[in-house]
């Protein structure tokens, strides 16, 4: 707790006197998170996990993305930040389960569209083929069987959906990173993987991580584009679901090597890899690739 106590001591000059001890928050599998009080207000304090820069995280991009999203009303405000911590306002609400996300597809889609179209330039790029190459380089001999097949499939999908016009993206839309507010609104939290990327990755990411069916996907695309989606957009979403699982599977492999947190990263990676393999066996895969290219 030495580093935590030192950071709390430094923050009191900016945020006011600490109120009570920091309370750990559950749910994070990359960092350590605490609910803290300063000067009569409540905040969330994040301390980065070990070697998180190896995961493709830019703390400057995280801070900038969080600030922009807060200005759009879709994220908690940033109160303080440097390389060692990020402090955001504590917002009353609860992390969603997948069923909650499926019930709130429209406001989530609108929030993503606002951020994507904000014109923000982030000092990091988030592109899965590059990440998979980098994760493989770092993990070395610890790569599981099938990793190379996953990387080749991601490259095929990237050829069909090239990163021509990158936009600012969240890139980590697990249910725990979507907050249902007490007033019924929705906010996006945990912006550490934010970077310039493919807007369809965010849509595929939220869809696959929250078990969207085809009707849910249609709702997502209609709300995002404010019109009926094209065949190419439907196909692109299906392909980006696969790419999202490729990222999660590879992330689990790398975290099993570098992380100090008590979590079964190998099992996490296998879960996503198995789902990726199942999706890649869909007989419609080639149709999706052709439709997305068209």
Residue, then its C-alpha position, 0 to 999 in steps of 0.5 A: x500500500x506504500x505507493x497508494x498511500x504516497x499517491x493519496x498524499x500527493x493528491x490532497x494538495x489538488x483535491x482536498x484532504x482525504x476522507x477515510x481510507x481508499x476502498x478497493x473496487x472489484x472487477x478490474x483485471x488489468x489495474x488496481x482501482x479504489x473508491x476514494x474521498x477527497x475534500x468531501x467528494x468521491x472519486x475513483x483512483x486507478x493505479x496501472x498494473x505491471x507492464x501495461x504498456x506492453x498491452x498497447x496501452x497509452x496513458x496519455x491516450x486514455x486521459x485524453x479520450x476520457x476527457x473528451x468523452x466526459x465533455x460529451x456526457x458519456x464518461x465520468x470527468x477526469x479530476x487528476x492524472x499522471x503516469x502513475x494514476x488516473x482519478x475520475x469522478x465517482x458516478x453513482x450507478x452499477x456495472x452492467x451485465x450482458x443482459x443490461x447491455x442488450x436492453x440499452x443498445x440504442x443509447x450505447x450506440x449513440x454514445x459510440x457514434x458521438x465519440x467516433x465522430x468527435x474529431x478527436x485525435x488520440x496519440x495511439x493507434x489501435x489496430x488488431x493485426x499490429x497488436x497480435x504481432x506485438x503480443x506474439x513478439x513479447x510472449x515468445x514461446x508461450x504462444x498457444x497452438x492456433x495463434x498463427x491461424x488466428x493471426x492470419x485470419x485477422x489479417x484476412x479480415x483487415x484486408x477486407x476492412x482496412x484502417x483507412x479513416x481511423x476514428x477515436x475508439x474505446x476498444x474495450x466494451x466489456x459489460x463491466x465497462x458500461x455503467x448504468x446510472x441511477x438516473x437511467x442513463x449510460x456511461x462508458x468507463x475504463x478508456x485505457x485501450x482508447x486509440x485511433x482505430x476502426x469504428x466497426x471494431x467498437x461495434x463488433x466488440x460490444x456485440x461479441x462481449x455481450x452475446x448479441x443475437x442477430x436482432x440485437x446486431x440489427x438494433x445496434x447498427x440501426x441506432x448507430x447509423x440512424x438508418x437501415x444497415x447495408x449488407x456490407x455493414x452487417x458483414x463487417x460487424x460479424x467479422x469484427x466480432x471475430x477480430x475482437x475475440x482474437x484480441x481478447x484471446x491474445x491479450x489473455x496469453x500476454x497477461x498470463x506472462x506479465x500480470x501480477x494480478x490473481x486471475x486465470x488469464x489462460x482460461x480467459x484466453x481459451x474462452x475467447x479463442x474457442x469462441x473465435x474458432x467456432x465463429x471462423x467455422x461459420x459457412x458464411x465467413x467467405x460471404x462476409x469477407x466478400x460483402x465487407x470488401x464490396 
